[in-house]
Amino acid sequence: MPSFIRYLSIETVWPEARLQNIVDDSLSIDVGVTGLDAAMDKRFMDLAGYARSCEVDGILFTCSAFGSSIEQVQAANGDIPVLKPNEAMMEEAVARGGKIGVLSVFAPTVPSIERELLHIAEVQGRCDAVDVQVEFVPDALAVLHAGDEAAYNEMIADAAEAMHRKTPLDVMVLAMFSMACAGPTVEVRTWKQP
């Protein structure tokens, strides 16, 4: 039976944590225009600097499209945890091995998450044990932004089901926090079928 990796809320895994959200909602628009350039790296450093000025104990970035910018922040802030959004999920997927299907609703995430999964496989010495398939679900994010979460969930579940039919998967992961709401639909439609 294939496995499905789902996001757990911070309240579930770390209930004593006090959260502070710092938002730059133009990043996802700008990366589509500029890519991950030096200006984008500086913006991430500035966000981390602001977070540090608020005396945080750790930083979690929540968009996997910005992997290389986050890596620079990690290198410059070795005294506190600086985490990418999918690190634990990707490590678990690679540890399970086999054919790993990844869905994303944000196109810039696709190359970033594939690169990171393959890097984790290399670090774990499991390159021969994983086959990563990453796909983008077009128009889904626009449907979510329009307020139709049920249709969004169905679009993601349709894509997961098609991906699994095309190449039977051992593991399915959803690449973005905004996809967590689709997890139950994907799991029922794709992984719990007889």
Secondary structure as GFF3:
##gff-version 3
##sequence-region A 1 194
A	DSSP	beta_strand	3	5	.	.	.	ID=ss1
A	DSSP	alpha_helix	10	13	.	.	.	ID=ss2
A	DSSP	alpha_helix	27	34	.	.	.	ID=ss3
A	DSSP	alpha_helix	38	53	.	.	.	ID=ss4
A	DSSP	beta_strand	59	60	.	.	.	ID=ss5
A	DSSP	three_ten_helix	64	66	.	.	.	ID=ss6
A	DSSP	alpha_helix	67	76	.	.	.	ID=ss7
A	DSSP	beta_strand	82	83	.	.	.	ID=ss8
A	DSSP	alpha_helix	87	96	.	.	.	ID=ss9
A	DSSP	beta_strand	98	104	.	.	.	ID=ss10
A	DSSP	alpha_helix	109	123	.	.	.	ID=ss11
A	DSSP	three_ten_helix	127	129	.	.	.	ID=ss12
A	DSSP	beta_strand	130	136	.	.	.	ID=ss13
A	DSSP	alpha_helix	140	145	.	.	.	ID=ss14
A	DSSP	alpha_helix	149	166	.	.	.	ID=ss15
A	DSSP	beta_strand	171	174	.	.	.	ID=ss16
A	DSSP	three_ten_helix	177	182	.	.	.	ID=ss17
A	DSSP	alpha_helix	183	186	.	.	.	ID=ss18
A	DSSP	pi_helix	187	191	.	.	.	ID=ss19
###
